[in-house]
Amino acid sequence: MTMTTAPTGASTGASTERAPLPLAGVTIIAVEQYGAGPFGTMLLADLGATVIKIENPADGGDVGRVVGPHFFSPGDSHFYQSFNRNKRSITLNLKKPEAREVLHDLVRKADGVLDNLRGDQPEKLGLTYDALREVNPRIVCAHLSAYGRSGSRKAWPGYDYLMQAEAGYLSVTGEPDGPPTRFGLSVVDLMTGQVCAFGLLAGIMGARATGIGRDVDVSLFDVALHNVNYLATWYLNADHLQGREPRGAHPSLTPSQLYRTGDGWILIMCNKEKFWPILADKLGHPEWGSDPDFSSFKARLANRDRLTVLMDEALMTRGTAEWVEIFGGQIPAAPVLDIGQALNNPFVAEQGNVAEFSGHRDGAGRPLRMLKGPFRLSDAELPTRAAPEMGEGSASILSELGYSADRLQHLKEIGVL
């Protein structure tokens, strides 16, 4: 696409010479809101794609803008900023007949369209490959819905927690004698956004090779179910129905669970046999390494309750931080931290995971601080631009497509922009 993109953000390295980001030159039109879709396109924007976010001016744009409880200003929530860094925004009411022409002008020079609408909506709004192939035969249309665009549930609304419940997550999370428990994060939204972005890029690669685009469908339900993974294989082939394990333990590998320390908890994962004798030695009990009751995964699993008591007794002689230092990277272990402790972890500062994002100040003039994208490139820095204001790019983007000032004003007056 020939549209001019915003700057990629300042590099934190010493050199001012940077290679192009991997997705520079890729343009995605995003009809999205809330979490899953915006998370996927945000990752594409991190890698240099021009993501043009379409927001409906008739209903206040992305509903994520008003998801509380924390706001920088009205309509500028912390939640919205967390899912929309490095994008541009254009207002467009796709329910208006005149908006279809604007959409087609955008699609004509784009590589992909991603929507995260209810399954029956993309066809109604003209966002499918069949609706757009005459405009751009190479366009790839990725659809992220709750239950898919076919079948008895295509018109159903759906959200992350519902998928966790129905795909079995709650049945394997929490303590055995406790109630079903969901993840503390919207893990299905986040995973589905990533899978949709992956599918869209795969489609774009195919279209560049063949000249023909396609639809790519991803649903919250399908991704949630797919990630049951090896537990599904166990059930389908061995009739094993996995339930909740004490202290979040691995169902077959021991020790791989939470243990008490002198001042809290530590999670230890000896998921290879070689770690066990090293751990036993560091705990001051080298004899455990050769004890026939503990000398193999199978033996330790059979004696897990007794081993848990013994390890608690040994670990409670010191605090968590001291044990992490003693293990020194020889034993896979991690402290159990709250969100604040996690973000203030010295390793987070060492890795530069938190950054200030340009183009945004709060009411007190303070810069926006957020987590950076998870990619590390050998020759370029990820951009760090705050999420766009609603419609900030409407005039500039459409002007680059040849729209005159009079036409832009007309589209505003009739409620298209």
SETORDREN-159166 format. One record per residue (C-alpha): chain; residue in one letter; x, y, z; residue number from 1. Coordinates in Angstrom, 1 decimal, always signed. Layout:
// residues N
[A a [X Y Z] NUM]
...
END
This chain:
// residues 417
[A m [+0.0 +0.0 +0.0] 1]
[A t [+1.4 +3.4 -0.9] 2]
[A m [-0.1 +5.2 +2.2] 3]
[A t [+2.4 +7.1 +4.3] 4]
[A t [+2.9 +5.4 +7.7] 5]
[A a [+3.6 +7.0 +11.0] 6]
[A p [+7.2 +6.9 +12.3] 7]
[A t [+8.3 +3.6 +13.8] 8]
[A g [+9.4 +5.2 +17.1] 9]
[A a [+12.7 +6.0 +18.5] 10]
[A s [+15.3 +3.3 +18.9] 11]
[A t [+16.8 +2.7 +22.3] 12]
[A g [+20.1 +1.5 +20.8] 13]
[A a [+23.1 +3.7 +20.2] 14]
[A s [+22.9 +3.6 +16.4] 15]
[A t [+20.4 +5.6 +14.4] 16]
[A e [+20.6 +3.2 +11.5] 17]
[A r [+17.7 +0.7 +11.6] 18]
[A a [+16.6 -2.0 +9.2] 19]
[A p [+13.0 -2.0 +8.1] 20]
[A l [+10.6 -3.8 +10.4] 21]
[A p [+9.7 -7.3 +9.1] 22]
[A l [+6.1 -6.3 +8.1] 23]
[A a [+6.9 -2.9 +6.7] 24]
[A g [+4.8 -2.5 +3.5] 25]
[A v [+2.0 -4.8 +4.8] 26]
[A t [-1.4 -3.0 +5.3] 27]
[A i [-4.2 -4.5 +7.4] 28]
[A i [-7.7 -3.1 +7.6] 29]
[A a [-9.1 -4.0 +11.0] 30]
[A v [-12.8 -3.9 +11.8] 31]
[A e [-12.3 -4.7 +15.5] 32]
[A q [-13.1 -4.0 +19.0] 33]
[A y [-12.5 -5.1 +22.6] 34]
[A g [-9.7 -7.6 +23.1] 35]
[A a [-9.1 -10.6 +20.9] 36]
[A g [-9.0 -9.0 +17.4] 37]
[A p [-7.1 -5.9 +18.6] 38]
[A f [-4.5 -8.0 +20.4] 39]
[A g [-3.7 -9.9 +17.1] 40]
[A t [-3.5 -6.8 +15.0] 41]
[A m [-1.4 -5.0 +17.6] 42]
[A l [+1.3 -7.7 +17.3] 43]
[A l [+1.3 -7.2 +13.5] 44]
[A a [+1.7 -3.4 +14.1] 45]
[A d [+4.6 -4.1 +16.5] 46]
[A l [+6.3 -5.8 +13.6] 47]
[A g [+5.8 -2.9 +11.2] 48]
[A a [+2.4 -3.5 +9.5] 49]
[A t [+0.3 -0.5 +8.9] 50]
[A v [-2.9 -1.4 +10.8] 51]
[A i [-5.8 +0.9 +9.9] 52]
[A k [-8.4 +0.5 +12.6] 53]
[A i [-12.0 +1.1 +11.5] 54]
[A e [-14.3 +2.5 +14.2] 55]
[A n [-18.0 +3.2 +13.9] 56]
[A p [-18.6 +6.9 +14.9] 57]
[A a [-22.3 +6.2 +15.5] 58]
[A d [-21.6 +4.1 +18.6] 59]
[A g [-18.5 +5.7 +20.0] 60]
[A g [-16.0 +3.5 +18.3] 61]
[A d [-14.2 +0.6 +19.9] 62]
[A v [-16.0 -0.4 +23.1] 63]
[A g [-12.6 -1.0 +24.7] 64]
[A r [-12.3 +2.8 +24.9] 65]
[A v [-14.8 +2.8 +27.7] 66]
[A v [-13.8 -0.4 +29.6] 67]
[A g [-12.8 +0.6 +33.1] 68]
[A p [-12.1 +1.0 +35.8] 69]
[A h [-9.0 +3.1 +34.9] 70]
[A f [-9.0 +6.0 +32.5] 71]
[A f [-6.5 +8.6 +31.3] 72]
[A s [-9.5 +10.7 +30.2] 73]
[A p [-13.1 +10.0 +29.1] 74]
[A g [-13.0 +7.5 +26.2] 75]
[A d [-9.3 +6.8 +26.8] 76]
[A s [-9.1 +3.8 +29.0] 77]
[A h [-6.0 +1.9 +30.2] 78]
[A f [-7.7 -1.1 +28.6] 79]
[A y [-7.9 +0.4 +25.2] 80]
[A q [-4.3 +1.6 +25.2] 81]
[A s [-3.2 -1.9 +26.1] 82]
[A f [-4.6 -3.4 +22.9] 83]
[A n [-4.0 -0.8 +20.3] 84]
[A r [-0.5 +0.5 +20.3] 85]
[A n [+1.2 +1.4 +17.0] 86]
[A k [-2.1 +1.6 +15.0] 87]
[A r [-4.0 +4.3 +13.1] 88]
[A s [-7.7 +4.9 +13.4] 89]
[A i [-10.3 +5.9 +10.8] 90]
[A t [-14.0 +6.4 +11.5] 91]
[A l [-16.4 +4.6 +9.1] 92]
[A n [-20.0 +3.5 +9.6] 93]
[A l [-20.1 +0.3 +7.6] 94]
[A k [-23.9 +0.2 +8.0] 95]
[A k [-24.2 +3.3 +5.7] 96]
[A p [-24.4 +2.4 +1.9] 97]
[A e [-21.9 +5.1 +1.0] 98]
[A a [-19.4 +3.6 +3.4] 99]
[A r [-19.0 +0.5 +1.1] 100]
[A e [-17.2 +2.6 -1.5] 101]
[A v [-14.8 +4.0 +1.1] 102]
[A l [-14.1 +0.4 +2.4] 103]
[A h [-13.4 -0.7 -1.2] 104]
[A d [-10.9 +2.1 -1.7] 105]
[A l [-9.1 +1.0 +1.5] 106]
[A v [-9.1 -2.6 +0.5] 107]
[A r [-7.9 -2.0 -3.0] 108]
[A k [-4.4 -1.1 -1.7] 109]
[A a [-4.4 -3.4 +1.4] 110]
[A d [-3.1 -6.9 +2.0] 111]
[A g [-5.6 -8.1 +4.5] 112]
[A v [-8.8 -7.4 +6.4] 113]
[A l [-9.3 -8.7 +9.9] 114]
[A d [-12.6 -8.5 +11.8] 115]
[A n [-13.7 -9.8 +15.2] 116]
[A l [-17.4 -9.6 +14.8] 117]
[A r [-20.2 -12.0 +15.6] 118]
[A g [-20.2 -14.9 +13.0] 119]
[A d [-23.2 -13.6 +11.1] 120]
[A q [-21.9 -10.1 +10.6] 121]
[A p [-19.0 -10.2 +8.1] 122]
[A e [-21.2 -11.3 +5.3] 123]
[A k [-23.8 -8.6 +6.1] 124]
[A l [-21.1 -5.9 +6.2] 125]
[A g [-19.3 -7.0 +3.0] 126]
[A l [-16.1 -8.1 +4.7] 127]
[A t [-15.8 -11.5 +3.1] 128]
[A y [-13.5 -12.6 +0.3] 129]
[A d [-16.5 -13.1 -2.0] 130]
[A a [-17.6 -9.5 -1.3] 131]
[A l [-14.1 -8.0 -1.9] 132]
[A r [-12.5 -10.2 -4.5] 133]
[A e [-13.6 -8.0 -7.4] 134]
[A v [-12.0 -5.1 -5.6] 135]
[A n [-8.8 -6.9 -4.8] 136]
[A p [-8.4 -10.5 -5.8] 137]
[A r [-5.3 -10.8 -3.5] 138]
[A i [-7.1 -9.7 -0.4] 139]
[A v [-7.1 -12.1 +2.6] 140]
[A c [-10.1 -11.8 +4.9] 141]
[A a [-9.5 -13.1 +8.5] 142]
[A h [-12.6 -13.5 +10.6] 143]
[A l [-12.3 -13.9 +14.4] 144]
[A s [-15.7 -14.8 +15.9] 145]
[A a [-17.0 -16.6 +19.0] 146]
[A y [-18.2 -19.8 +17.4] 147]
[A g [-17.4 -19.5 +13.7] 148]
[A r [-19.3 -18.3 +10.7] 149]
[A s [-21.1 -21.6 +10.1] 150]
[A g [-23.1 -23.9 +12.2] 151]
[A s [-25.9 -23.5 +14.7] 152]
[A r [-24.0 -20.9 +16.8] 153]
[A k [-22.8 -18.5 +14.2] 154]
[A a [-25.0 -15.7 +15.4] 155]
[A w [-24.3 -16.3 +19.1] 156]
[A p [-22.3 -13.8 +21.1] 157]
[A g [-19.5 -15.3 +23.1] 158]
[A y [-16.6 -14.3 +25.4] 159]
[A d [-13.4 -15.7 +26.8] 160]
[A y [-14.7 -17.0 +30.1] 161]
[A l [-17.5 -18.9 +28.4] 162]
[A m [-14.9 -20.7 +26.3] 163]
[A q [-12.8 -21.6 +29.3] 164]
[A a [-15.8 -23.2 +30.9] 165]
[A e [-17.0 -25.2 +27.9] 166]
[A a [-13.6 -26.3 +26.6] 167]
[A g [-12.8 -27.8 +30.0] 168]
[A y [-10.3 -25.3 +31.4] 169]
[A l [-12.1 -24.7 +34.6] 170]
[A s [-12.2 -28.5 +35.3] 171]
[A v [-8.4 -28.7 +35.4] 172]
[A t [-7.7 -25.4 +37.2] 173]
[A g [-7.6 -24.9 +40.9] 174]
[A e [-7.4 -27.3 +43.9] 175]
[A p [-9.1 -30.7 +43.7] 176]
[A d [-11.5 -30.0 +46.5] 177]
[A g [-12.3 -26.4 +45.3] 178]
[A p [-14.8 -25.1 +42.8] 179]
[A p [-14.1 -24.9 +39.1] 180]
[A t [-11.7 -22.0 +38.5] 181]
[A r [-10.9 -19.9 +35.5] 182]
[A f [-7.6 -18.4 +34.5] 183]
[A g [-6.9 -15.0 +36.0] 184]
[A l [-6.3 -13.6 +32.5] 185]
[A s [-8.4 -13.6 +29.4] 186]
[A v [-6.1 -16.3 +28.0] 187]
[A v [-8.5 -17.5 +25.2] 188]
[A d [-8.8 -13.9 +23.8] 189]
[A l [-5.1 -13.5 +23.8] 190]
[A m [-4.4 -16.9 +22.2] 191]
[A t [-7.1 -16.4 +19.6] 192]
[A g [-5.8 -13.0 +18.6] 193]
[A q [-2.4 -14.5 +18.0] 194]
[A v [-3.7 -17.5 +16.1] 195]
[A c [-5.8 -15.1 +13.9] 196]
[A a [-2.8 -12.9 +13.2] 197]
[A f [-0.8 -16.0 +12.3] 198]
[A g [-3.5 -17.3 +10.0] 199]
[A l [-3.8 -13.9 +8.3] 200]
[A l [-0.1 -13.7 +7.6] 201]
[A a [-0.2 -17.3 +6.2] 202]
[A g [-3.0 -16.2 +3.9] 203]
[A i [-1.1 -13.2 +2.8] 204]
[A m [+2.0 -15.3 +2.0] 205]
[A g [-0.2 -17.6 -0.1] 206]
[A a [-1.8 -14.7 -1.9] 207]
[A r [+1.6 -13.2 -2.8] 208]
[A a [+2.6 -16.5 -4.3] 209]
[A t [-0.7 -17.2 -6.2] 210]
[A g [-2.3 -13.8 -6.7] 211]
[A i [-5.5 -15.2 -5.1] 212]
[A g [-6.7 -14.4 -1.6] 213]
[A r [-9.1 -16.2 +0.6] 214]
[A d [-11.1 -16.3 +3.9] 215]
[A v [-9.4 -17.5 +7.1] 216]
[A d [-11.7 -18.3 +10.0] 217]
[A v [-10.7 -18.5 +13.6] 218]
[A s [-13.0 -18.8 +16.6] 219]
[A l [-12.6 -18.4 +20.3] 220]
[A f [-14.2 -21.8 +20.8] 221]
[A d [-12.0 -23.7 +18.3] 222]
[A v [-8.8 -22.2 +19.7] 223]
[A a [-9.9 -22.9 +23.3] 224]
[A l [-10.6 -26.5 +22.4] 225]
[A h [-7.5 -26.9 +20.4] 226]
[A n [-5.3 -25.8 +23.3] 227]
[A v [-6.7 -28.7 +25.4] 228]
[A n [-4.0 -30.5 +23.3] 229]
[A y [-2.4 -33.5 +25.0] 230]
[A l [-5.3 -33.8 +27.5] 231]
[A a [-7.6 -34.3 +24.6] 232]
[A t [-5.3 -36.9 +23.1] 233]
[A w [-5.2 -38.7 +26.4] 234]
[A y [-9.0 -38.8 +26.6] 235]
[A l [-9.6 -39.7 +22.9] 236]
[A n [-7.1 -42.5 +22.9] 237]
[A a [-6.8 -43.7 +26.5] 238]
[A d [-10.1 -42.6 +28.0] 239]
[A h [-8.2 -40.6 +30.6] 240]
[A l [-10.2 -37.8 +32.1] 241]
[A q [-7.8 -35.3 +33.6] 242]
[A g [-9.0 -33.4 +36.7] 243]
[A r [-7.5 -30.8 +39.0] 244]
[A e [-4.2 -31.6 +40.7] 245]
[A p [-3.1 -30.3 +44.1] 246]
[A r [-1.0 -27.1 +44.0] 247]
[A g [-1.2 -26.8 +40.3] 248]
[A a [+0.9 -30.0 +39.9] 249]
[A h [+1.8 -31.4 +36.5] 250]
[A p [-0.4 -34.5 +36.0] 251]
[A s [+2.5 -36.9 +35.5] 252]
[A l [+5.8 -35.2 +36.2] 253]
[A t [+7.0 -34.7 +39.8] 254]
[A p [+8.3 -32.5 +41.3] 255]
[A s [+6.5 -30.0 +39.1] 256]
[A q [+4.2 -27.9 +41.3] 257]
[A l [+4.0 -25.2 +44.1] 258]
[A y [+5.9 -25.7 +47.3] 259]
[A r [+6.0 -23.7 +50.6] 260]
[A t [+9.1 -21.7 +51.5] 261]
[A g [+9.9 -19.8 +54.7] 262]
[A d [+8.1 -16.6 +53.4] 263]
[A g [+5.8 -17.7 +50.6] 264]
[A w [+5.7 -20.0 +47.7] 265]
[A i [+8.0 -21.3 +44.9] 266]
[A l [+7.2 -23.2 +41.7] 267]
[A i [+9.7 -25.9 +40.9] 268]
[A m [+9.6 -27.8 +37.6] 269]
[A c [+12.0 -30.8 +37.4] 270]
[A n [+10.6 -31.8 +34.0] 271]
[A k [+13.7 -33.8 +33.1] 272]
[A e [+15.2 -36.6 +35.2] 273]
[A k [+18.6 -34.9 +35.3] 274]
[A f [+17.2 -32.1 +37.5] 275]
[A w [+16.1 -34.4 +40.4] 276]
[A p [+19.5 -35.4 +41.9] 277]
[A i [+20.7 -31.8 +41.6] 278]
[A l [+17.6 -30.5 +43.4] 279]
[A a [+17.9 -33.2 +46.1] 280]
[A d [+21.5 -32.1 +46.7] 281]
[A k [+20.7 -28.4 +46.9] 282]
[A l [+17.9 -29.2 +49.4] 283]
[A g [+20.4 -30.8 +51.6] 284]
[A h [+19.2 -34.4 +51.0] 285]
[A p [+21.4 -36.0 +48.4] 286]
[A e [+20.1 -39.4 +49.5] 287]
[A w [+16.8 -38.6 +47.9] 288]
[A g [+18.5 -38.7 +44.5] 289]
[A s [+18.9 -42.5 +44.7] 290]
[A d [+16.0 -43.4 +47.0] 291]
[A p [+14.0 -46.0 +45.1] 292]
[A d [+10.8 -44.2 +46.2] 293]
[A f [+11.9 -41.0 +44.4] 294]
[A s [+14.5 -42.2 +41.8] 295]
[A s [+12.1 -41.9 +38.7] 296]
[A f [+9.1 -39.9 +37.6] 297]
[A k [+6.9 -43.0 +38.0] 298]
[A a [+8.2 -43.6 +41.6] 299]
[A r [+7.9 -39.9 +42.6] 300]
[A l [+4.4 -39.7 +41.2] 301]
[A a [+3.3 -42.7 +43.2] 302]
[A n [+4.8 -41.0 +46.3] 303]
[A r [+3.9 -37.4 +45.5] 304]
[A d [+2.0 -36.7 +48.7] 305]
[A r [+4.9 -37.8 +50.9] 306]
[A l [+7.5 -36.0 +48.7] 307]
[A t [+5.5 -32.8 +48.9] 308]
[A v [+5.6 -32.9 +52.7] 309]
[A l [+9.4 -33.6 +52.7] 310]
[A m [+10.1 -30.8 +50.2] 311]
[A d [+8.0 -28.3 +52.1] 312]
[A e [+10.0 -29.1 +55.2] 313]
[A a [+13.3 -28.5 +53.4] 314]
[A l [+12.2 -25.4 +51.5] 315]
[A m [+10.6 -23.7 +54.6] 316]
[A t [+14.1 -23.3 +56.1] 317]
[A r [+14.8 -20.3 +53.7] 318]
[A g [+12.8 -17.6 +51.9] 319]
[A t [+11.8 -17.9 +48.3] 320]
[A a [+14.4 -15.4 +47.0] 321]
[A e [+17.2 -17.2 +48.7] 322]
[A w [+16.2 -20.5 +47.2] 323]
[A v [+16.0 -19.0 +43.7] 324]
[A e [+19.6 -17.8 +44.2] 325]
[A i [+20.7 -21.2 +45.5] 326]
[A f [+19.2 -22.9 +42.5] 327]
[A g [+21.0 -20.4 +40.3] 328]
[A g [+19.5 -21.5 +37.1] 329]
[A q [+20.5 -25.2 +37.6] 330]
[A i [+17.0 -26.0 +38.7] 331]
[A p [+13.9 -24.6 +36.8] 332]
[A a [+12.2 -22.6 +39.5] 333]
[A a [+10.4 -19.3 +39.9] 334]
[A p [+9.0 -17.2 +42.7] 335]
[A v [+5.3 -16.6 +42.9] 336]
[A l [+4.8 -12.9 +42.5] 337]
[A d [+1.8 -10.6 +42.3] 338]
[A i [+1.4 -8.3 +39.2] 339]
[A g [+3.3 -5.4 +40.8] 340]
[A q [+6.1 -7.6 +41.9] 341]
[A a [+6.3 -9.2 +38.5] 342]
[A l [+6.6 -5.7 +36.8] 343]
[A n [+9.1 -4.5 +39.3] 344]
[A n [+11.2 -7.7 +38.9] 345]
[A p [+14.9 -6.6 +38.2] 346]
[A f [+14.9 -9.0 +35.3] 347]
[A v [+12.1 -7.1 +33.6] 348]
[A a [+14.2 -3.9 +33.8] 349]
[A e [+17.2 -5.7 +32.5] 350]
[A q [+15.3 -7.0 +29.5] 351]
[A g [+13.7 -3.6 +28.8] 352]
[A n [+10.1 -5.0 +28.8] 353]
[A v [+8.5 -1.7 +29.9] 354]
[A a [+8.7 +1.4 +27.8] 355]
[A e [+7.3 +4.9 +27.5] 356]
[A f [+5.0 +5.3 +24.5] 357]
[A s [+5.0 +8.5 +22.4] 358]
[A g [+2.0 +10.5 +21.5] 359]
[A h [+0.2 +10.3 +24.8] 360]
[A r [+0.3 +12.2 +28.1] 361]
[A d [-2.1 +11.8 +31.1] 362]
[A g [-3.8 +14.8 +32.8] 363]
[A a [-0.7 +15.4 +34.8] 364]
[A g [+1.6 +15.4 +31.8] 365]
[A r [+3.1 +12.0 +32.6] 366]
[A p [+4.0 +9.7 +29.7] 367]
[A l [+2.2 +6.5 +29.0] 368]
[A r [+4.1 +3.4 +30.3] 369]
[A m [+3.2 -0.1 +29.0] 370]
[A l [+4.7 -3.4 +28.2] 371]
[A k [+6.5 -3.5 +24.8] 372]
[A g [+5.8 -6.1 +22.2] 373]
[A p [+7.3 -9.5 +22.9] 374]
[A f [+9.5 -9.6 +19.7] 375]
[A r [+13.3 -9.0 +19.8] 376]
[A l [+14.8 -8.1 +16.5] 377]
[A s [+18.6 -8.2 +15.8] 378]
[A d [+18.6 -5.1 +13.7] 379]
[A a [+15.6 -3.0 +14.6] 380]
[A e [+13.6 -1.6 +17.5] 381]
[A l [+9.9 -2.2 +17.9] 382]
[A p [+7.8 +1.0 +17.6] 383]
[A t [+6.4 +2.5 +20.8] 384]
[A r [+3.5 +4.7 +19.8] 385]
[A a [+0.4 +5.0 +21.9] 386]
[A a [-3.0 +3.9 +20.7] 387]
[A p [-4.6 +6.4 +18.3] 388]
[A e [-7.5 +8.7 +19.1] 389]
[A m [-10.7 +7.7 +17.4] 390]
[A g [-10.6 +8.9 +13.8] 391]
[A e [-7.2 +10.5 +14.0] 392]
[A g [-6.2 +9.2 +10.6] 393]
[A s [-9.5 +9.6 +8.7] 394]
[A a [-8.6 +12.8 +6.9] 395]
[A s [-4.9 +11.9 +6.2] 396]
[A i [-5.5 +8.3 +5.1] 397]
[A l [-8.4 +9.2 +2.8] 398]
[A s [-6.6 +12.2 +1.4] 399]
[A e [-3.8 +9.9 +0.4] 400]
[A l [-6.4 +7.9 -1.5] 401]
[A g [-7.4 +11.0 -3.4] 402]
[A y [-10.4 +12.2 -1.4] 403]
[A s [-10.9 +16.0 -1.6] 404]
[A a [-11.7 +18.2 +1.4] 405]
[A d [-15.3 +18.6 +0.1] 406]
[A r [-15.8 +14.9 -0.2] 407]
[A l [-14.5 +14.3 +3.3] 408]
[A q [-16.9 +17.0 +4.6] 409]
[A h [-19.8 +15.4 +2.8] 410]
[A l [-19.1 +12.0 +4.2] 411]
[A k [-19.0 +13.5 +7.7] 412]
[A e [-22.3 +15.3 +7.2] 413]
[A i [-24.1 +12.1 +6.1] 414]
[A g [-22.6 +10.1 +9.0] 415]
[A v [-20.3 +7.9 +7.0] 416]
[A l [-17.1 +9.2 +8.8] 417]
END
